[in-house]
Amino acid sequence: MTTVPLQLGIRAHDLGQLPIEKLTQKMNDYHFTHAHFAIKKSFPDSLRSVQKMTPGTANYIHSHFSKAGIKISILGSYVNLSSLDLSVRKQAIADFKKHIYLAKDFGASMVATETGSVGNGYTEENFTEEAYQIALESVREIVAEAEKFGVVVAIESGINHPIYTAPLLRRLVDEVNSPNIKVILDCANLMSVTNYQKQEEVIEEAFRLLDDYIIALHIKDFIVEDNKIKIVPVGQGWMKYEAIMHYAKYESPHIFTSLEATTEPHLEESIALIKRIYDKV
């Protein structure tokens, strides 16, 4: 029997836009050890623009988290790396690079994103080779920047993005071919209306293809409603977590594991469920 504890954290803005002292206190109350943190989602008032962020901004936030014993495990930079509008894409890349530059000041070693959309939100045009190539070009550019700073770019696949399956994510990692590109695995993000009934196979494939590159796990839940995937609080849907918790416990001990899209008043129940499954596997 392993006694390795689960490194459970949360996407910080799921706790709401709170003053930093209240946010860290709330994280302590729930015994979270780390945060997936996106400054423009949690503290928009601290951010006139991403380009105006300074080491002072990052240090202020890092010092408050650190004082509370909480690590910023992942610096979230939600940008659209795949927009067909070149000006949008250039700004997205510049903003991501700013996060790379400041990652160490935030106390983080990785900056994360999904790959965006060639349109505004959902479009089937994301599922084309053209969309993949745009995403690849953008990711190559940000990873080259990350190499200069010793920072990791963590890419997450998402069902409505140009990188929407585990095989495509593995292709991206292979083609970028850098030690500075890694993967955040969110198995709920791999679920679609055509594959959710085979979720164990989808999860097994993801771990098989991406194992060497997985640097963090995201925990979400889903149902299908109106023939669409709908994200729901953890424990309220159809996601099966046993294989994910087994991976966290035995294959990648201490891996940063974060709850996502789960807010109060569901948190206590969701945390208890994940810990129960982790203890049981």
C-alpha positions in Angstrom: 0.0 0.0 0.0 1.3 3.4 -1.0 1.1 6.3 1.5 1.8 8.9 -1.2 -0.6 11.8 -0.5 -2.7 13.3 -3.3 -1.5 16.7 -4.4 -4.9 18.3 -4.8 -5.4 21.8 -5.9 -8.0 23.9 -7.7 -8.3 26.4 -10.5 -8.2 29.5 -8.3 -10.9 31.5 -10.1 -13.4 28.8 -9.4 -13.4 30.1 -5.9 -14.5 33.5 -7.2 -12.8 36.9 -7.6 -11.8 37.4 -4.0 -9.1 39.6 -2.3 -5.9 37.6 -2.2 -6.0 37.1 1.5 -9.5 35.6 1.3 -8.6 33.5 -1.6 -5.6 31.9 0.1 -7.6 31.5 3.3 -10.3 29.7 1.5 -7.8 27.4 -0.2 -6.3 26.6 3.2 -9.8 25.9 4.5 -10.2 23.2 1.8 -6.7 21.9 2.3 -5.6 22.6 -1.3 -1.8 22.6 -1.6 -1.6 24.3 -5.0 -3.4 26.5 -7.5 -3.9 26.6 -11.2 -3.8 30.4 -11.4 -4.8 32.8 -14.1 -4.3 36.4 -13.0 -6.8 38.0 -15.4 -9.5 35.6 -14.1 -8.8 35.9 -10.4 -7.5 39.5 -10.1 -8.6 41.6 -13.1 -8.0 44.8 -11.0 -4.3 43.9 -10.8 -4.1 43.8 -14.6 -4.5 46.9 -16.7 -3.2 44.7 -19.5 -1.1 41.5 -19.7 1.7 43.6 -21.2 1.7 45.9 -18.2 2.4 43.0 -15.8 5.8 43.4 -14.1 7.9 41.3 -11.8 6.4 43.3 -9.0 2.9 42.1 -9.9 4.1 38.5 -10.0 6.0 38.8 -6.7 3.1 40.3 -4.8 0.9 37.4 -5.8 3.6 34.8 -5.3 4.5 36.1 -1.8 0.8 35.9 -0.6 0.4 32.4 -1.9 3.7 31.3 -0.5 2.9 32.8 2.9 -0.2 30.6 3.0 1.8 27.5 2.0 0.3 27.3 -1.4 2.2 26.7 -4.6 1.2 28.2 -8.0 1.6 24.9 -9.8 0.4 26.2 -13.2 0.2 29.7 -14.5 -2.8 29.8 -16.8 -2.7 32.0 -19.8 -6.0 31.7 -21.6 -5.2 32.9 -25.1 -6.3 32.0 -28.6 -3.3 30.6 -30.4 -5.4 29.6 -33.5 -7.4 32.6 -34.5 -7.5 33.2 -38.2 -7.2 36.9 -37.4 -3.4 37.4 -37.4 -3.6 40.5 -35.1 -5.5 38.4 -32.5 -3.0 35.6 -32.8 0.0 37.9 -32.5 -1.5 39.5 -29.3 -2.2 36.0 -27.9 1.4 34.9 -28.5 2.8 38.1 -27.0 0.6 37.7 -23.9 1.7 34.1 -23.5 5.3 35.1 -23.8 4.8 37.7 -21.1 3.6 34.9 -18.8 6.7 32.9 -19.7 8.9 35.8 -18.8 7.2 36.2 -15.4 6.6 32.6 -14.6 9.5 32.3 -12.1 8.5 35.5 -10.4 5.1 33.9 -9.8 6.9 30.8 -8.4 5.6 28.7 -11.3 7.7 26.6 -13.7 4.9 26.0 -16.3 2.5 28.2 -18.3 -0.5 26.5 -19.7 -3.2 27.0 -22.4 -5.5 25.2 -24.7 -5.2 26.0 -28.4 -8.1 28.3 -28.9 -10.3 28.4 -32.0 -10.0 29.5 -35.7 -13.4 31.3 -35.2 -15.2 32.8 -32.3 -15.9 29.9 -29.9 -17.1 26.6 -31.3 -16.7 25.9 -35.0 -16.2 22.6 -36.9 -13.4 24.4 -38.8 -11.3 23.7 -35.7 -11.3 20.0 -36.7 -9.2 20.6 -39.9 -5.6 20.2 -40.8 -5.4 23.9 -41.5 -6.5 24.6 -37.9 -3.9 22.1 -36.6 -1.1 23.8 -38.6 -2.0 27.2 -37.2 -2.0 25.9 -33.7 1.4 24.1 -34.3 3.0 27.3 -35.7 1.9 29.3 -32.6 2.9 26.6 -30.1 6.4 26.3 -31.8 6.9 30.0 -31.3 5.9 30.1 -27.6 7.9 26.9 -26.8 11.0 28.5 -28.4 10.5 31.4 -26.1 10.0 29.1 -23.1 13.4 27.4 -23.9 15.2 30.7 -23.3 13.7 31.0 -19.8 13.8 27.4 -18.6 10.0 27.4 -18.4 7.6 24.6 -19.6 4.7 25.2 -21.9 1.9 22.8 -20.9 -0.7 22.2 -23.6 -4.1 20.9 -22.8 -6.4 19.3 -25.4 -10.0 20.3 -25.5 -12.9 18.8 -27.5 -13.7 22.1 -29.3 -10.2 23.2 -30.0 -7.8 22.4 -32.9 -6.0 20.0 -30.6 -9.0 18.0 -29.4 -7.8 14.3 -29.0 -4.9 12.6 -27.3 -3.5 11.4 -30.7 -3.5 15.0 -32.0 -1.8 16.2 -28.8 0.8 13.5 -29.1 1.4 14.6 -32.7 1.8 18.2 -31.6 4.4 17.2 -28.9 6.3 15.1 -31.4 6.3 17.8 -34.1 7.3 20.6 -31.8 10.1 18.3 -30.5 11.3 20.2 -27.5 12.0 19.3 -23.8 10.0 22.4 -22.9 6.6 21.2 -24.2 4.5 19.0 -21.9 0.9 18.1 -21.4 -1.9 18.7 -18.9 -4.3 15.8 -19.2 -8.0 16.6 -18.6 -9.9 13.4 -19.5 -13.2 15.2 -19.4 -11.9 17.4 -22.2 -11.5 14.3 -24.4 -15.1 13.3 -24.1 -17.4 13.9 -27.1 -21.0 12.8 -27.9 -19.5 10.1 -30.1 -17.0 8.6 -27.7 -18.2 9.2 -24.1 -19.7 5.7 -23.8 -16.2 4.3 -24.4 -14.6 6.6 -21.9 -12.4 3.9 -20.3 -10.8 3.3 -23.8 -10.4 7.0 -24.4 -8.6 7.5 -21.1 -6.5 4.4 -21.6 -5.4 5.7 -25.0 -4.5 9.1 -23.5 -2.3 7.7 -20.8 -0.6 5.3 -23.3 0.1 8.0 -25.8 1.0 10.9 -23.5 2.4 9.2 -20.4 6.0 10.6 -20.9 4.7 14.1 -21.2 2.0 14.5 -18.6 3.0 17.1 -16.1 -0.4 17.7 -14.4 -4.0 16.4 -14.2 -7.2 18.3 -14.3 -10.3 16.8 -12.8 -13.7 17.7 -14.3 -17.0 16.1 -14.9 -19.6 16.0 -17.7 -23.0 14.9 -18.9 -24.6 14.9 -22.4 -27.5 17.3 -22.7 -29.2 18.3 -26.0 -26.6 16.2 -27.8 -23.8 18.3 -26.4 -21.2 17.7 -23.8 -22.0 19.8 -20.7 -19.5 20.3 -17.9 -20.9 19.8 -14.4 -19.3 19.8 -10.9 -17.1 16.9 -10.1 -19.2 14.0 -8.9 -22.4 15.3 -10.5 -21.8 13.6 -13.9 -20.7 10.5 -15.7 -16.9 10.7 -15.4 -15.1 7.7 -14.0 -12.1 8.7 -12.0 -10.6 5.3 -11.0 -8.0 5.1 -13.8 -7.0 8.8 -13.3 -6.5 8.4 -9.6 -4.6 5.1 -10.1 -2.2 7.0 -12.4 -1.8 9.8 -9.9 -1.1 7.4 -7.1 1.1 4.8 -8.7 2.4 6.0 -12.1 3.1 9.6 -11.3 3.2 10.1 -7.5 2.7 13.7 -6.2 1.6 14.9 -9.7 -0.2 18.2 -9.5 -3.9 17.4 -9.7 -6.5 20.2 -9.9 -10.3 20.4 -9.6 -11.8 22.4 -12.3 -15.3 23.8 -13.0 -16.4 22.9 -9.5 -17.5 25.7 -7.3 -19.1 26.1 -3.8 -21.4 24.6 -2.6 -20.2 21.4 -4.4 -16.6 21.6 -3.3 -16.7 19.6 -0.1 -18.6 16.7 -1.7 -16.3 16.7 -4.8 -13.1 16.7 -2.7 -14.4 13.9 -0.5 -15.3 11.8 -3.6 -11.9 12.3 -5.3 -10.0 11.5 -2.1 -12.2 8.4 -1.5 -11.4 7.1 -4.9 -7.7 7.9 -4.5 -7.6 6.0 -1.2 -9.4 3.0 -2.6 -7.5 2.4 -5.9 
